[in-house]
């Protein structure tokens, strides 16, 4: 998982897609009764929206964008102790339409009054105005979010990524500073991904009308990414796919929040964790994970009980998302060692690092097939994020998904190496799908308004482990049958649970959780019992993958 989406995936999807311009709240301070949007009083962020106002945007699309921004503003409870919002727009020139404000009506008035600038695309200057807002007008120790919305690439002056890095890494704020990217149309994604700090911080829509399909997703990003608090979610529109284009079928807004459907569960409630777990697989298995313990993201391994932590990579870049080769003698991982993200492999002692993908695009999230012959990944080869597969030596790379209105990511293999399970926002939300690697046929597994993500296939092929917000404010770990039935919640304790991976024998699941204040690695039995913490480091530990020790590693 990528560093900044850690704080999201935590991500989620709630489908609240109705319009509304007046901020009329229910007595509990949660519902905008005019728009039907669900709001969260815990979302106390400083938010700067950086909006494209260049000549490539038609007058009609510019109006649609204004409507979207007003609806997004109305999603928040705006106030001195709640969310504060600033609006910046950029072309070749830039303007701050309103500085960080706790007056919702003043913000909305500023949006409607914005003039269209109609010049080139200077994202850098727009980000510099956002940086100025944070440095001069932000509240101390308040989570900060920048949303960059654009239909094209920067084309005026110095590039925007160094400014984006400064904003994210500002020493003036001790809480997270996150940048989210919204890409409109079929634009090259590498730049906006670089601005956002990772592909999973980017949402792409086919056109400006498609913005309404992601309003609640973007609201959820803005709150949950930085606070760890998921928003209440309730559908007011059901996204659907017709002829390859998204549409929204409007449903009347509910009058009260629906209670989640109860699921069968043996739930871990969060006992006092045991670091260096009492784990029968500790001597015979190893867990690979990513951590920023040395200042940037590197690949580490440890025994299945959390002992014997060993660092494998020592690059001053981002190495992430390790995936074991069957038998545990090699690892695949993603890295921006050469500038953009590519897929690499190495031996289990960190030696013989070999680059497998070498192109002008970004490739992430490798997953090694159970038979060892192939590696799946997601990348931007066709301009948006799709699923790819290649031979384990990097040859014969081919694209499996061709969805130009969505991002498809995080593929994991079936035990027979014929199918991949992944998650996608094709429906307007985040749902789980499978794709057949031989004929490209796609099957949708989950069909609801909740965030469902990061699926992993059980070793016996009967279950998926995945993370979801279907029953709680924060994402939890679930299992379900591979046809989408028999959903079962495994976790229900402090923090956000994400990115599950099965143990080699299918008896346990490793995942990441924020209960200690940052991401750490935890394990749990497949029936929801036996919750135990494996890492407890001040740094961030994430992206765990579990496999057997190869013969020759003592004990074997």
C-alpha positions as CSV (number, residue, x, y, z in Angstrom):
1,X,0.0,0.0,0.0
2,X,1.2,3.5,-0.8
3,X,2.3,5.8,2.1
4,X,-0.4,8.4,1.8
5,X,-3.3,6.1,1.0
6,X,-2.5,4.3,4.1
7,X,-4.2,7.1,5.8
8,X,-7.2,6.4,3.6
9,X,-7.6,2.9,2.7
10,X,-8.9,4.1,5.2
11,X,-10.6,5.0,1.9
12,X,-14.0,4.2,1.2
13,X,-16.9,4.7,-0.8
14,X,-20.2,6.2,0.2
15,X,-22.6,7.1,-2.5
16,X,-24.2,10.4,-1.5
17,X,-24.6,12.2,-4.8
18,X,-27.5,14.7,-4.5
19,X,-27.2,18.4,-5.1
20,X,-27.9,21.2,-2.6
21,X,-26.6,24.7,-1.9
22,X,-27.9,25.7,1.5
23,X,-26.3,24.4,4.7
24,X,-29.3,23.3,6.6
25,X,-28.4,20.8,9.4
26,X,-30.4,18.4,11.4
27,X,-30.4,18.7,15.2
28,X,-27.6,16.1,15.5
29,X,-25.4,18.1,13.2
30,X,-24.9,15.3,10.8
31,X,-27.3,15.8,7.9
32,X,-27.6,18.6,5.4
33,X,-31.4,18.3,5.0
34,X,-31.4,20.3,1.8
35,X,-29.1,18.0,-0.1
36,X,-29.5,14.8,1.8
37,X,-25.7,14.6,2.2
38,X,-24.3,13.0,5.3
39,X,-21.8,15.1,7.2
40,X,-19.3,14.3,10.0
41,X,-18.7,16.7,12.9
42,X,-15.3,15.0,13.5
43,X,-13.9,16.2,10.1
44,X,-12.0,19.2,11.4
45,X,-9.6,19.8,8.5
46,X,-8.1,22.8,6.7
47,X,-9.0,22.1,3.0
48,X,-7.7,24.0,0.0
49,X,-9.3,23.2,-3.3
50,X,-7.0,24.0,-6.2
51,X,-9.2,24.2,-9.4
52,X,-8.2,24.2,-13.1
53,X,-9.6,27.3,-14.9
54,X,-7.6,26.9,-18.1
55,X,-8.8,27.5,-21.7
56,X,-9.3,23.8,-22.4
57,X,-12.4,23.8,-20.1
58,X,-15.6,24.9,-21.9
59,X,-17.9,27.4,-20.2
60,X,-20.5,24.7,-19.7
61,X,-18.0,22.3,-18.0
62,X,-16.7,25.2,-15.9
63,X,-20.3,25.7,-14.6
64,X,-20.6,22.0,-13.9
65,X,-17.3,22.1,-11.9
66,X,-18.7,25.0,-9.9
67,X,-21.8,23.1,-9.1
68,X,-19.7,20.1,-8.0
69,X,-17.5,22.3,-5.8
70,X,-20.6,23.9,-4.1
71,X,-22.0,20.4,-3.5
72,X,-18.7,19.3,-2.0
73,X,-18.5,22.3,0.3
74,X,-22.1,21.5,1.5
75,X,-20.9,18.0,2.4
76,X,-18.8,19.4,5.2
77,X,-19.8,20.9,8.5
78,X,-18.0,24.2,8.2
79,X,-17.1,26.1,11.3
80,X,-14.3,27.4,13.6
81,X,-13.8,24.0,15.2
82,X,-14.9,22.0,12.1
83,X,-13.8,22.1,8.5
84,X,-12.4,25.4,7.0
85,X,-12.1,25.7,3.3
86,X,-10.2,27.8,0.8
87,X,-10.7,28.0,-3.0
88,X,-7.8,28.6,-5.4
89,X,-8.0,28.5,-9.1
90,X,-5.2,28.4,-11.7
91,X,-4.6,29.0,-15.4
92,X,-1.4,30.9,-16.5
93,X,-2.4,33.3,-13.7
94,X,-3.7,32.2,-10.3
95,X,-6.3,33.6,-7.9
96,X,-7.2,32.9,-4.3
97,X,-11.0,33.2,-4.4
98,X,-11.3,32.9,-0.6
99,X,-8.8,32.2,2.1
100,X,-9.4,29.5,4.6
101,X,-12.8,30.3,6.0
102,X,-15.3,28.9,8.5
103,X,-18.2,30.6,6.8
104,X,-19.9,28.1,4.5
105,X,-22.1,30.7,2.7
106,X,-19.1,33.0,2.0
107,X,-17.2,30.0,0.5
108,X,-20.2,29.2,-1.7
109,X,-20.6,32.8,-2.8
110,X,-16.9,32.9,-3.7
111,X,-17.4,29.8,-5.9
112,X,-20.3,31.2,-7.8
113,X,-18.4,34.5,-8.3
114,X,-15.3,32.9,-9.8
115,X,-14.3,34.2,-13.2
116,X,-13.0,31.8,-15.8
117,X,-9.3,32.6,-16.4
118,X,-9.1,30.9,-19.9
119,X,-5.3,30.6,-20.3
120,X,-2.7,27.9,-20.0
121,X,-2.3,25.3,-17.1
122,X,0.0,26.4,-14.3
123,X,-0.6,23.8,-11.6
124,X,2.6,24.9,-9.8
125,X,1.4,28.4,-9.0
126,X,-1.9,27.0,-7.8
127,X,-0.1,24.7,-5.4
128,X,2.1,27.6,-4.3
129,X,-1.1,29.5,-3.3
130,X,-2.2,26.4,-1.4
131,X,1.1,26.3,0.4
132,X,0.8,30.0,1.2
133,X,-2.7,29.4,2.7
134,X,-1.3,26.6,5.0
135,X,1.7,28.6,6.1
136,X,-0.2,31.8,6.9
137,X,-3.8,30.9,7.6
138,X,-4.0,27.2,8.7
139,X,-4.7,26.2,12.3
140,X,-1.8,24.7,14.3
141,X,-1.8,21.0,14.3
142,X,-4.9,20.6,12.2
143,X,-4.9,18.0,9.4
144,X,-4.5,19.6,6.0
145,X,-5.9,18.5,2.7
146,X,-5.3,19.9,-0.8
147,X,-7.6,18.8,-3.6
148,X,-6.1,19.4,-7.1
149,X,-8.7,19.2,-9.9
150,X,-7.5,19.4,-13.5
151,X,-8.3,18.2,-17.0
152,X,-4.7,18.5,-18.3
153,X,-1.1,18.6,-17.6
154,X,1.0,21.5,-16.3
155,X,2.4,23.5,-19.2
156,X,3.6,26.8,-17.8
157,X,6.8,27.3,-15.9
158,X,8.6,24.9,-13.4
159,X,6.9,21.6,-12.7
160,X,4.5,21.1,-9.8
161,X,5.8,18.0,-8.1
162,X,8.5,19.7,-6.0
163,X,5.9,22.1,-4.6
164,X,3.6,19.2,-3.9
165,X,6.4,17.5,-2.0
166,X,7.0,20.6,0.1
167,X,3.3,20.8,1.0
168,X,3.2,17.1,2.1
169,X,6.5,17.3,4.0
170,X,5.9,20.7,5.7
171,X,7.6,21.0,9.0
172,X,5.1,23.6,10.1
173,X,2.4,21.1,10.9
174,X,2.7,18.0,13.0
175,X,-0.4,16.3,11.6
176,X,-0.7,14.7,8.1
177,X,-0.8,17.0,5.0
178,X,-2.4,15.1,2.2
179,X,-2.9,16.0,-1.5
180,X,-5.7,14.3,-3.5
181,X,-5.8,14.5,-7.3
182,X,-8.9,14.5,-9.5
183,X,-8.2,13.9,-13.1
184,X,-10.9,14.8,-15.6
185,X,-10.9,13.1,-19.0
186,X,-8.4,10.8,-20.6
187,X,-5.2,12.6,-19.5
188,X,-1.8,11.2,-18.8
189,X,-1.9,10.3,-15.1
190,X,1.8,10.3,-14.2
191,X,2.0,13.9,-13.3
192,X,-1.2,14.0,-11.1
193,X,0.0,10.8,-9.4
194,X,3.3,12.5,-8.6
195,X,1.5,15.5,-7.2
196,X,-0.8,13.3,-5.1
197,X,2.1,11.2,-3.8
198,X,0.7,7.9,-5.1
199,X,-1.8,6.4,-7.5
200,X,-4.3,5.5,-4.9
201,X,-4.6,9.2,-4.0
202,X,-5.9,9.9,-7.5
203,X,-9.5,9.6,-8.8
204,X,-10.2,9.8,-12.5
205,X,-13.6,10.6,-14.1
206,X,-14.3,10.5,-17.9
207,X,-15.7,14.1,-18.0
208,X,-16.9,17.0,-15.8
209,X,-20.4,15.4,-15.5
210,X,-18.7,12.4,-13.9
211,X,-17.6,14.6,-11.0
212,X,-21.0,14.0,-9.3
213,X,-20.2,10.3,-9.1
214,X,-17.2,10.9,-6.9
215,X,-18.4,13.7,-4.6
216,X,-18.9,11.4,-1.6
217,X,-15.7,9.5,-2.3
218,X,-13.7,12.8,-2.3
219,X,-15.4,13.9,0.9
220,X,-14.6,10.6,2.5
221,X,-11.0,10.9,1.3
222,X,-10.7,14.4,2.8
223,X,-12.0,13.3,6.2
224,X,-10.7,9.8,6.6
225,X,-7.3,10.2,5.0
226,X,-6.2,12.5,7.8
227,X,-8.3,11.7,10.8
228,X,-8.8,7.9,10.6
229,X,-12.5,8.6,11.1
230,X,-14.8,7.2,8.4
231,X,-17.9,9.1,7.5
232,X,-21.3,7.7,8.0
233,X,-22.4,6.4,4.6
234,X,-25.8,6.0,3.0
235,X,-26.6,5.9,-0.6
236,X,-28.6,8.6,-2.3
237,X,-27.6,7.6,-5.8
238,X,-26.7,4.3,-7.4
239,X,-23.9,4.6,-9.9
240,X,-24.3,2.3,-12.9
241,X,-22.5,1.5,-16.1
242,X,-24.2,1.8,-19.5
243,X,-22.3,1.5,-22.7
244,X,-19.1,2.1,-21.0
245,X,-20.2,5.4,-19.4
246,X,-21.2,6.1,-15.8
247,X,-24.7,7.3,-15.1
248,X,-26.5,8.1,-11.8
249,X,-29.9,7.0,-11.0
250,X,-31.2,9.4,-8.3
251,X,-33.0,7.9,-5.3
252,X,-34.9,10.2,-2.9
253,X,-32.7,11.1,0.2
254,X,-33.3,9.0,3.3
255,X,-34.7,10.7,6.4
256,X,-32.5,8.9,8.8
257,X,-29.3,6.9,8.7
258,X,-29.8,3.2,7.9
259,X,-28.5,0.6,10.3
260,X,-25.9,-1.7,8.7
261,X,-27.2,-5.2,8.0
262,X,-25.9,-7.5,10.7
263,X,-23.2,-9.9,9.6
264,X,-22.2,-13.2,11.2
265,X,-19.0,-12.6,13.1
266,X,-16.5,-13.7,15.6
267,X,-15.0,-10.3,16.1
268,X,-11.7,-9.3,17.6
269,X,-12.4,-6.5,20.0
270,X,-8.9,-5.4,20.5
271,X,-7.3,-7.2,23.5
272,X,-3.9,-6.0,24.8
273,X,-1.7,-6.8,21.9
274,X,1.2,-9.2,22.2
275,X,4.2,-8.1,20.3
276,X,6.3,-11.2,19.2
277,X,3.1,-13.2,18.9
278,X,2.5,-16.7,20.1
279,X,2.1,-18.0,16.6
280,X,2.6,-21.7,15.6
281,X,3.7,-20.5,12.1
282,X,6.4,-18.3,13.5
283,X,9.3,-20.7,12.9
284,X,8.2,-21.9,9.4
285,X,6.9,-18.7,7.8
286,X,8.0,-15.2,7.0
287,X,6.2,-11.9,6.5
288,X,7.5,-9.3,4.1
289,X,6.4,-5.7,4.7
290,X,7.3,-2.1,3.9
291,X,8.4,0.4,6.5
292,X,9.8,3.9,6.6
293,X,12.0,3.1,9.7
294,X,15.1,4.5,7.9
295,X,13.3,7.7,6.7
296,X,11.8,6.4,3.5
297,X,9.9,3.3,2.5
298,X,12.0,0.1,2.4
299,X,11.3,-3.6,2.2
300,X,11.7,-5.7,5.4
301,X,11.1,-9.3,6.4
302,X,10.4,-11.0,9.8
303,X,9.3,-14.4,11.1
304,X,5.6,-15.1,11.2
305,X,5.6,-14.2,15.0
306,X,7.2,-10.8,14.5
307,X,10.7,-11.8,15.5
308,X,14.0,-11.4,13.6
309,X,13.2,-8.2,11.6
310,X,15.6,-7.8,8.7
311,X,15.9,-4.8,6.3
312,X,16.4,-5.9,2.6
313,X,16.5,-2.6,0.6
314,X,18.5,0.5,1.4
315,X,17.4,2.9,-1.3
316,X,16.7,6.6,-0.8
317,X,13.5,6.2,-2.7
318,X,10.2,4.4,-2.1
319,X,10.2,0.6,-2.1
320,X,6.8,-0.8,-1.3
321,X,4.3,-3.6,-1.8
322,X,6.4,-6.8,-1.5
323,X,5.1,-10.0,-2.8
324,X,6.6,-13.4,-2.2
325,X,7.4,-15.8,-5.0
326,X,6.0,-19.3,-4.2
327,X,8.4,-21.0,-1.8
328,X,9.7,-17.8,-0.4
329,X,13.1,-17.5,-2.1
330,X,12.4,-14.3,-4.0
331,X,10.3,-11.1,-3.6
332,X,8.7,-8.8,-6.2
333,X,8.2,-5.2,-5.2
334,X,7.5,-1.7,-6.6
335,X,10.1,1.1,-6.5
336,X,10.7,4.5,-8.0
337,X,14.5,3.8,-8.0
338,X,14.8,5.1,-11.6
339,X,12.3,8.0,-11.3
340,X,9.0,6.5,-12.2
341,X,7.5,3.4,-10.5
342,X,8.5,0.0,-11.8
343,X,8.3,-3.6,-10.8
344,X,11.5,-5.3,-9.4
345,X,12.4,-8.7,-8.0
346,X,15.2,-9.7,-5.6
347,X,16.4,-12.6,-3.6
348,X,15.1,-13.1,-0.1
349,X,18.3,-11.7,1.3
350,X,18.0,-8.5,-0.7
351,X,20.6,-9.4,-3.3
352,X,20.3,-9.5,-7.1
353,X,17.8,-6.7,-7.5
354,X,16.4,-6.9,-11.1
355,X,14.1,-4.5,-12.8
356,X,11.3,-6.2,-14.7
357,X,9.2,-3.3,-16.2
358,X,11.1,-0.5,-18.0
359,X,8.8,2.0,-19.6
360,X,7.7,5.6,-19.4
361,X,4.7,4.8,-17.2
362,X,4.1,3.9,-13.6
363,X,3.7,0.3,-12.5
364,X,2.7,-0.8,-8.9
365,X,1.5,-3.5,-6.7
366,X,3.1,-6.7,-8.0
367,X,1.6,-10.1,-7.1
368,X,3.3,-13.4,-7.9
369,X,1.1,-16.2,-9.3
370,X,0.8,-19.4,-7.3
371,X,2.6,-21.4,-9.9
372,X,5.5,-18.9,-10.0
373,X,5.3,-18.3,-13.7
374,X,3.6,-14.8,-13.8
375,X,3.4,-11.5,-12.0
376,X,0.3,-9.3,-12.0
377,X,0.4,-5.6,-11.3
378,X,-1.5,-2.4,-12.0
379,X,-0.1,0.5,-14.1
380,X,-0.7,3.5,-16.3
381,X,0.3,2.1,-19.6
382,X,-2.8,3.2,-21.4
383,X,-3.2,6.5,-19.6
384,X,-5.3,5.4,-16.7
385,X,-4.7,2.6,-14.1
386,X,-5.4,-0.9,-15.4
387,X,-4.5,-4.5,-14.5
388,X,-1.5,-6.1,-16.3
389,X,0.2,-9.5,-16.2
390,X,3.7,-10.6,-17.4
391,X,6.0,-13.5,-17.2
392,X,8.0,-13.7,-14.0
393,X,11.1,-12.6,-16.0
394,X,9.4,-9.5,-17.1
395,X,8.6,-10.6,-20.7
396,X,5.3,-10.8,-22.5
397,X,3.5,-8.0,-20.5
398,X,-0.1,-7.6,-21.5
399,X,-3.1,-5.5,-20.4
400,X,-6.1,-7.3,-18.9
401,X,-8.5,-4.5,-18.1
402,X,-9.4,-1.7,-20.5
403,X,-11.7,0.5,-18.5
404,X,-11.1,4.1,-19.5
405,X,-13.5,5.4,-16.8
406,X,-12.1,3.8,-13.8
407,X,-8.9,2.8,-11.9
408,X,-8.4,-0.9,-11.4
409,X,-5.8,-1.9,-8.8
410,X,-4.2,-4.4,-6.4
411,X,-4.6,-7.7,-8.3
412,X,-4.1,-11.0,-6.4
413,X,-4.0,-14.5,-7.8
414,X,-6.4,-17.5,-7.5
415,X,-4.6,-20.7,-6.3
416,X,-4.8,-22.2,-9.8
417,X,-3.3,-19.0,-11.4
418,X,-6.1,-18.5,-13.9
419,X,-8.0,-15.6,-12.2
420,X,-7.1,-12.3,-10.6
421,X,-9.2,-10.6,-7.9
422,X,-8.8,-6.8,-7.7
423,X,-10.8,-3.7,-6.7
424,X,-12.0,-0.9,-9.0
425,X,-14.1,2.3,-9.0
426,X,-15.8,1.3,-12.2
427,X,-19.2,1.5,-10.6
428,X,-18.5,4.9,-9.1
429,X,-17.6,3.3,-5.8
430,X,-14.9,0.8,-4.7
431,X,-16.0,-2.7,-5.4
432,X,-14.3,-6.1,-5.9
433,X,-14.0,-7.9,-9.3
434,X,-12.3,-10.9,-10.8
435,X,-10.8,-11.1,-14.3
436,X,-9.9,-14.3,-16.2
437,X,-6.3,-14.0,-17.4
438,X,-7.0,-16.2,-20.5
439,X,-10.1,-14.6,-22.0
440,X,-10.3,-11.3,-20.1
441,X,-13.9,-11.9,-18.8
442,X,-14.7,-9.8,-15.7
443,X,-17.1,-10.7,-12.9
444,X,-18.2,-8.1,-10.3
445,X,-18.2,-9.7,-6.8
446,X,-19.5,-6.9,-4.5
447,X,-22.4,-4.7,-5.4
448,X,-23.1,-2.1,-2.7
449,X,-22.3,1.5,-1.7
450,X,-19.6,0.6,0.8
451,X,-15.9,0.7,0.2
452,X,-14.6,-2.9,-0.5
453,X,-10.9,-3.1,-1.3
454,X,-7.6,-4.9,-1.2
455,X,-9.0,-8.5,-1.7
456,X,-6.7,-11.5,-1.2
457,X,-7.5,-15.1,-2.3
458,X,-7.4,-17.9,0.3
459,X,-4.9,-20.7,-0.4
460,X,-7.8,-23.2,-0.8
461,X,-9.5,-20.9,-3.3
462,X,-12.9,-20.7,-1.4
463,X,-12.7,-17.3,0.3
464,X,-11.6,-13.7,-0.2
465,X,-10.2,-11.6,2.7
466,X,-10.9,-7.9,2.1
467,X,-11.3,-4.6,3.9
468,X,-14.6,-2.8,4.0
469,X,-16.6,-0.1,5.7
470,X,-19.9,-1.9,5.4
471,X,-20.5,-2.1,9.2
472,X,-18.3,0.5,10.8
473,X,-16.9,4.0,10.5
474,X,-13.4,2.7,9.9
475,X,-12.6,-0.1,7.5
476,X,-12.4,-3.6,9.0
477,X,-11.2,-7.0,7.8
478,X,-13.9,-9.3,6.3
479,X,-14.0,-12.7,4.6
480,X,-16.5,-13.8,2.0
481,X,-17.1,-16.7,-0.3
482,X,-15.6,-16.2,-3.8
483,X,-19.1,-15.6,-5.2
484,X,-19.6,-12.7,-2.8
485,X,-21.9,-14.5,-0.3
486,X,-21.3,-15.4,3.3
487,X,-19.6,-12.1,4.3
488,X,-18.1,-12.3,7.8
489,X,-16.5,-9.5,9.8
490,X,-13.3,-10.5,11.6
491,X,-12.2,-7.2,13.3
492,X,-13.9,-4.5,15.2
493,X,-11.5,-2.5,17.4
494,X,-9.8,0.9,17.5
495,X,-8.2,2.1,14.4
496,X,-8.5,1.3,10.7
497,X,-7.8,-2.2,9.4
498,X,-6.5,-2.7,5.8
499,X,-4.7,-4.8,3.2
500,X,-5.2,-8.4,4.5
501,X,-3.0,-11.3,3.3
502,X,-3.6,-15.0,4.1
503,X,-1.0,-17.2,5.8
504,X,0.3,-20.0,3.6
505,X,-1.9,-22.6,5.3
506,X,-5.0,-20.4,5.3
507,X,-5.4,-20.5,9.1
508,X,-4.5,-16.8,9.8
509,X,-4.6,-13.4,8.1
510,X,-2.0,-10.6,8.4
511,X,-3.1,-7.0,8.0
512,X,-2.3,-3.4,9.0
513,X,-4.0,-1.3,11.7
514,X,-3.7,2.2,13.1
515,X,-4.6,1.5,16.7
516,X,-1.2,2.5,18.0
517,X,-1.3,5.9,16.3
518,X,0.5,4.8,13.1
519,X,0.3,1.8,10.8
520,X,1.5,-1.5,12.4
521,X,1.3,-5.2,11.3
522,X,-1.2,-7.4,13.1
523,X,-2.4,-11.0,12.7
524,X,-5.7,-12.7,13.4
525,X,-7.0,-16.2,13.1
526,X,-9.2,-16.8,10.0
527,X,-12.2,-17.2,12.3
528,X,-11.7,-13.8,14.0
529,X,-10.1,-15.0,17.2
530,X,-6.5,-14.6,18.3
531,X,-5.8,-11.0,17.5
532,X,-2.1,-10.2,18.0
533,X,0.2,-7.3,17.1
534,X,3.5,-8.1,15.4
535,X,5.2,-4.7,15.0
536,X,5.1,-1.7,17.4
537,X,7.6,0.8,15.9
538,X,7.2,4.6,15.8
539,X,7.6,4.3,12.1
540,X,4.9,3.2,9.6
541,X,4.7,-0.5,8.8
542,X,2.4,-1.7,6.1
543,X,1.9,-3.9,2.9
544,X,2.4,-7.3,4.5
545,X,2.7,-10.5,2.5
546,X,3.0,-14.0,4.1
547,X,4.7,-17.1,2.8
548,X,6.6,-20.2,3.9
549,X,10.4,-20.2,4.6
550,X,12.3,-21.9,1.8
551,X,14.3,-25.0,2.7
552,X,17.8,-23.9,3.8
553,X,16.4,-21.1,6.0
554,X,16.7,-22.4,9.6
555,X,14.3,-23.7,10.7
556,X,12.8,-25.0,7.5
